[in-house]
Structure formats: structure tokens, C-alpha cells
Amino acid sequence: MSNSNYTSAKDNEGGPVGKFLVAALKPRGKIFTPFNIISFPIILLGLVLIIIRFAKGIGSITNLTQEVPWGLWIGFDVITGVAFAGGAYVITFIVYILNVKKYYSIVRVTVLNGFLAYVFYAGALLLDLGRPWNVINPIIGNSFGVSSVLFLVAWHFLLYMIAQLIEFSPAIAEWIGAKRARKILSGMTLAAVIFGITLSTLHQSGLGALYLMAKEKIHPLWYSEFIPVLFFVSSIFAGLSMVIFEGSISQKVFFNQISPENHKAHNGILLGLSKICAFTLFVYLFLQVIVFVHGKHHDLLGTPMGYWYLTEILGFVLLPMLLFFYSYRKQNIFMIKLSAVVTMLGVIINRLNVTIIAFRWDAAVQYYPSWMEIVVTLTVLFTEIWIFRWIVNRLPVLREPPSWVKE
């Protein structure tokens, strides 16, 4: 494959570092695209709101209270976003541990997506802290209980981001032409993958464990001692559905960067991922049935919250499971993509149910995110996409690595 778009330090060998940086920062492609036109003003407005938040306090732009201290920024940006980032640990496990080379072509883009997700969602977590400068306390052990779930999650987030950076670092070395560094970093990949997978299985469930202490605040249909297990299992099909969704878009947006061989292999990858999603959705549905029967909350199904619970389980767990199974059997690529979208909507609904909708559902005054909270959330999401696009357009993420790597 031709690497005509590839930019590395070697291309500027003998020239100043500034020339390389200018080439790296130079915009590529069309500037006035629909996405840019929509996202750029929102990002600017969001940055202004973030400045106001830090200048005047969290209450200046949010509807959070002492009774509801966690809202949209935690429920969506962190709890939901981390589930969608789960594709990184699943794909690396399949490729490096199970040695299934079929999915090797999507490893880098999946790890990049996961790394950026964790970086930005950790940033969103800073927005939600009343005293953000205390974020360092779990790391240094300052007035922070080591038996706290938050202590566990904080350390896992930090270590997993480091592990993902190591996993992705060979691409950075290839970009700047650092041959020796690339060789060393590639040798560290397997250890980083094993470490990262271990951390993922713990903090995906750890996020669910945060809500074990809120038994009296979460509606009985959503509260269970098995929330950590349900969060972990759902992160598998959530992450892979995001891989299907993001990969399908990347096939079109970054078409010229993907080799003909990888284009042809794309449908086969989607079929394989759909099979895994169908199976894990079945496991998740089975666990949900066991939890429901064990909880003995049949009488609640006839209530408005009960109808909403059935909508989640039947419409966004059972339905996508059947869609994935059908699309795999019929090898229907469009149906696989549709199934992934429905699954992602289901994950969003489930996470928001646990964290917002079914949380303090019986309170006299319900929490609703302010428009400013929504704008800041969109700012985080759009900024992540901008940076993802910038990296993919410059580093060998989807395209083939430089020729010297294979020498």
C-alpha cells in the first residue's frame, strides 16, 4: 500500500524541528464539513462554560445538589463512556492472548479509541469534583481510605491509561521515525496488554460497585448485589458494538488510508464481532433474569418504572441479541451495524437508569441535567473526536506502517 500521506520525522531529516511540528499541525482535508460546522461552536461554548464552572463553582452551571451529587457528567461521560471503551481490552485479549490474527488490523484504532476515551472521561471526572485539586489524593494516599471503591477505580484508571499508551506507543515511534524506540516499545506490548486486561476486568466491575452503597436510593428493579458483574459483562458487548460502529464510519471517512486487503477483511471482522456480541448479550440477559427472579420484584412490573424496565430488557437486550444472531446467520452486514446501534442505545439507557433515572426516583424534586451540562458533555465528546481524527490522519493507525518496520 502506498504511504503517500505518511508523515514522519524522517521526511524532515536535516530540517528544524519546527518544520516537522508545522507539518504535523497543518489541517488536512476539508475545513467546512458538516461535523466541523456543528461541533466547533459547541466546543467554544463548552470551553466558556468550563471556565465559568471552575471560576464560580460546580453549582453555577449544573443542577447537582447534596442529595444528587452525581449527574450527567458521571452517568454518561464516565460510567457509560468507560463501557464503550471496553472494546480495547476485548480486542487486545482476542489478538494477543488468544492469538486470533483476524482482528489485528483493528487493534491500533481500537486501543487509540480506548485511550482517548479514558483520558477525556478522566477529564470529565475533574469537572464533577467540587474540589478538583484533590484528585491527586487517591494516588498519594492523602486522607483517602485504601478500602474505598473510588480508591480502586482511581488507581485503575491511571494505570490503565499508562498501559494503553504503551500499547499504542509503537505507532508514535513509527510516526517520528524512532526505530530503536519502536523495537523496545513493541517488546513491551504483550506485558502491557496482560496488565491492561487485568485492570479492565476490575475497574469495569468497580464502576458498578460504586453503586452497591446506594441500595436505598436506586429503584429495586435496577439495584442488585450483582451490579459489578452486570457492568463487566455489558462492557464486552458495549465495547464491541462501539468497535463495529466506529469501524464502519472509519471505513468511509478514512477510506484512502486502509489497504485493499483490510477493506476486504472488514465484513469478516464484523461477522466475528457480531457472534461475540450475540453470545455476551445472551449471558447478560440470562444474568438479568436470575437477578430479577432472585429479587422477587414481580409486583413492580405493573408500575411506570416496571414498564420502563421491560422496555430496557426486551427492547435493548433481547432485541439486539436476536438481531445479532440473525445477522450473523444471514451474514447481513447492514443488520450487524443496526444491531450495534441498538445495543449502544441500550447500554446508554441502562447506565443512565442506574445512575440518574432510577436513582432517587421517588424524590420530591427530580434531577434533570441543565442545558449547560449537556453542552459540556458534547464538548468532551466532540473534542475527543477531533483529536482522534487528527491522530488517525497523521499516525499509522489504520494504514500500513512505514517500510522500515518490516525490514
Order of alpha helices (4+ residues) and beta strands (2+ residues): alpha-alpha-alpha-alpha-alpha-alpha-alpha-alpha-alpha-alpha-alpha-alpha-alpha-alpha-alpha
